[in-house]
Amino acid sequence: FDEEANLSVGQYVLSNMKDVVELFENSLYIKVLNIYIQRIVDQKHTDLQTFINHTDPKISKLAIDLSTSPYEMSDNWDDKGVGLQNQPVPEENYVKDAIHSLLRIKLQKIKKLIATNAEKIKNFDSEIQQEGESLEMLLKIHQQLKSLLNELATKYGTIVIA
């Protein structure tokens, strides 16, 4: 994927996900990500078969479910000269898809952090300092999160309505 940095698509995605892993709500996804991170740290080759053949049946099932599709593009479309016309076939488009998926995940997680922080601001009681937080600090965090959200939205090519 990135020949200059010698990164595969999986390594690129993972290096950009470390900061949001703890925000995942699905414990199985967290487990898979942590296994993948550890295998990279241990410099072990990791591919789809690693997870399909995993000892945990839930991980194995997840790998199979995510790697297969009930849909398949028929060769007949190409034979008739009407294959995909507006985009490359998925096998040629996976890098772009991975980058867009990563940005989408980060956007969702930042939105969740903004909502959590907004709730803290709304319920802030100045007489009871909550966990050492000040209203000023919460407002600065909110501003930084909004800035990050706008930056990611620009990269993703979407508009964020506040």
N, C-alpha and C positions, 0 to 999 in steps of 0.2 A: 504494500500500500504506500508507504513512505520510504522510498529507497534511501534518501539522504539520512534519515534518522534510523533506518533499518528497523522499522516498525511494521507489524502486520496490522490488519484492520482491528482484530481483537485487542491487540496491545494498545493501539491508538484509543479505542473506545474506553478501555479500562483506565488508561492514564488520565482520561478526562472525566471519569466517573468516581474516582476515589473520594472527591469532596462531597458527593451526594449519596453515597452508598448507605449511610446511616439513616437517610430519609426514606428509603424504600420501605414499603409497608408489607410486602410479600416476603416472608421469612425464607422461602425456598429460593427466591431470586438472590437474596443476600448470601445464602449459603453457596450457591453456584458462583457468584462473583468472588467470594472469599476463597473458594477452592482455586479458581482461575488465577487470582492474585498470588496465592501461595505457590502455585506451580510455576508462575513466571519468576518469582523470587528464587525458587529452587532450580531454575533454568531447566525445567522439564518440558519436553515437547507436549503441547496441548492442542488437541483438535476435537472435532465433533465426537469421534469414537471414544475419547476420554470420558465424556459425559454419558453417551449411550450405553457404555459398558460399566458405568459406575455401580458400586455395590449398593448404593441407596436407590431403591426402585422409584422413588419420587423424582430423583434427579434424572434417572434414565428415561422415565416417561416424559418429563419436561423436555429433555433434549430431543426426543423423537417427535413430540408434538410440535416443537418450534422449528424443527428442520424439515418437516414435511408439509405439503400443502394438498388440500383436496382438489386444487385446481391445477391444470396443466395446459399450456398453450399447445394447441394442435399444430403439427407440421403442415397440415393442409392449408393453413393460412399463408405460410411461406410459399407453398407449391402454387397457390393461386396468385401470388404476388401482392398479397395484402397483409403482410406481417405488421408488427408494430411500426407505426409511422411517425409518431410524435415523441417517442422516447426509446432509449436502448432497451434491449431485452434485460431481464433481471440479472442475468449472469454478468452483464457488462455494466450494470448500474449499482452494484452492491456497495461500493465505496461511498457514493453520494447518498444512498439510502442510510448507511450507517451514520454518516455525519449529521444528516437531517434528524434521524431518530435520537441521536445523542443530544442535539440542541432542543428537541421537543421535550425530552425527559428533564433536562435542566430547566427549561421554562416552567414546566409543571411544578418542579420542586421549589423553584424560587417563588412562584405564586403561592405555594403552600406556606413558605416561610413568611411571606408578606402578610398573609391572612393571620397567621399565628401572632406575629409581631403587632399587627393592627389590633388584635383582640387584647393583647397586653396593654397597649396604649389606651384603649377604650376603658379597660377595667383598672387602670393605674390609680392607686390610692397614695397620694403624696405623704400621708402620715405614716403609712406602713411601707417602708422601702422593701420591695419584693426582691429577694435574692440579690441584694446589692445593686439593683437596677435603678437608674434614675430616669425620669421622663425624658430628659435631654438625650441620654444615651439611646433610649428606645427610638426617639425621633431620628437620630443620626443613623441608626441601624436601618430604619425604615427607608430613609433617603438613599442609603447605599444599596439596599435591596432593589429599590425602584430603578436606580441607575443601572444595576446589573441586568435587571429584567429588560429594560429598554435596549441595552447593548446586545443581549442575546436575541431579542425579537428582531432587531435590525439584521443580524447575521442570518437569522432564519427566514427573513423576508415577510414578517407578519406585523400586524398592528396590535398593540396592547391597549385596551380600553381600561382606564383606571376608574 
